[in-house]
Amino acid sequence: MKTVGNYVFPENSEEAKLWIPQIRTHALSHNVLVAAKTRIEGKWAAYIRPVPGNNHEFEAARVLTDGTKLSKELALILFPCFKDIPYAL
């Protein structure tokens, strides 16, 4: 595994089988959620989507699959914890 910033990423297929992405969320309101996720290639991205607001932890998966990708500049404001990792364009 290789470390980028404070996060670990796989370097081969065996490590990739054990790797777990890091997911963070930020609620802009009760019904608007932003979710960020590290990617296996050593990058990350953040997405935004309206949600019912019943359970943000559960709703994050839908934001990551169906949300609109944020610009790098806005994503870094909301998720400074990922600042040392390249943003997936």
C-alpha positions as CSV (number, residue, x, y, z in Angstrom):
1,M,0.0,0.0,0.0
2,K,1.1,3.6,-0.6
3,T,0.2,6.6,1.5
4,V,-0.9,9.8,0.0
5,G,-1.6,12.5,2.5
6,N,-3.2,10.6,5.4
7,Y,-4.8,8.0,3.3
8,V,-3.7,4.6,2.1
9,F,-4.1,3.3,-1.5
10,P,-3.4,-0.1,-3.1
11,E,-0.5,-0.6,-5.4
12,N,-1.4,-4.0,-6.8
13,S,-4.5,-6.3,-7.3
14,E,-4.0,-8.2,-4.1
15,E,-4.0,-5.0,-2.1
16,A,-7.0,-3.7,-4.1
17,K,-9.1,-6.6,-2.9
18,L,-8.6,-5.5,0.7
19,W,-8.8,-1.7,0.2
20,I,-11.7,0.3,1.6
21,P,-12.4,3.8,0.3
22,Q,-12.8,6.6,2.7
23,I,-16.2,8.4,2.5
24,R,-17.0,11.8,4.1
25,T,-20.3,13.7,4.0
26,H,-21.3,17.3,4.5
27,A,-24.9,18.4,4.8
28,L,-25.5,21.8,3.2
29,S,-29.1,21.6,4.5
30,H,-31.4,18.9,5.7
31,N,-32.2,18.0,2.1
32,V,-28.9,18.7,0.3
33,L,-26.0,16.4,0.9
34,V,-22.4,16.5,-0.4
35,A,-20.3,13.3,-0.3
36,A,-16.7,12.7,-1.0
37,K,-14.9,9.4,-1.6
38,T,-11.3,8.3,-2.2
39,R,-10.8,6.3,-5.4
40,I,-8.7,3.2,-5.9
41,E,-6.3,5.0,-8.2
42,G,-5.2,7.4,-5.5
43,K,-7.5,10.3,-6.1
44,W,-10.8,11.6,-4.7
45,A,-14.0,13.3,-5.9
46,A,-17.0,15.0,-4.3
47,Y,-20.6,15.0,-5.5
48,I,-23.8,16.9,-4.5
49,R,-27.5,15.8,-4.7
50,P,-30.8,16.6,-3.1
51,V,-31.8,13.8,-0.6
52,P,-34.9,13.1,1.5
53,G,-32.9,13.9,4.6
54,N,-34.0,10.9,6.6
55,N,-30.6,9.3,7.1
56,H,-27.6,11.1,5.6
57,E,-25.3,8.1,6.2
58,F,-27.5,5.9,4.1
59,E,-28.2,8.6,1.5
60,A,-24.5,9.2,0.9
61,A,-24.3,6.1,-1.4
62,R,-26.9,7.6,-3.7
63,V,-25.1,11.0,-3.8
64,L,-21.9,9.2,-4.8
65,T,-23.6,7.3,-7.6
66,D,-26.1,9.8,-8.9
67,G,-24.9,13.2,-7.7
68,T,-23.4,16.0,-9.7
69,K,-19.6,16.3,-9.4
70,L,-18.3,19.4,-7.6
71,S,-15.5,21.5,-8.9
72,K,-12.1,20.9,-7.2
73,E,-12.2,24.4,-5.6
74,L,-15.5,23.9,-3.9
75,A,-14.8,20.3,-2.9
76,L,-11.6,21.4,-1.1
77,I,-13.5,24.0,0.9
78,L,-15.9,21.3,2.1
79,F,-13.4,18.5,2.5
80,P,-10.0,20.0,3.4
81,C,-9.1,16.5,4.9
82,F,-8.4,15.4,1.3
83,K,-6.2,18.4,0.3
84,D,-3.1,16.3,-0.2
85,I,-4.7,13.9,-2.6
86,P,-5.2,14.7,-6.3
87,Y,-8.8,15.5,-7.3
88,A,-10.2,13.2,-10.0
89,L,-11.2,15.4,-12.9
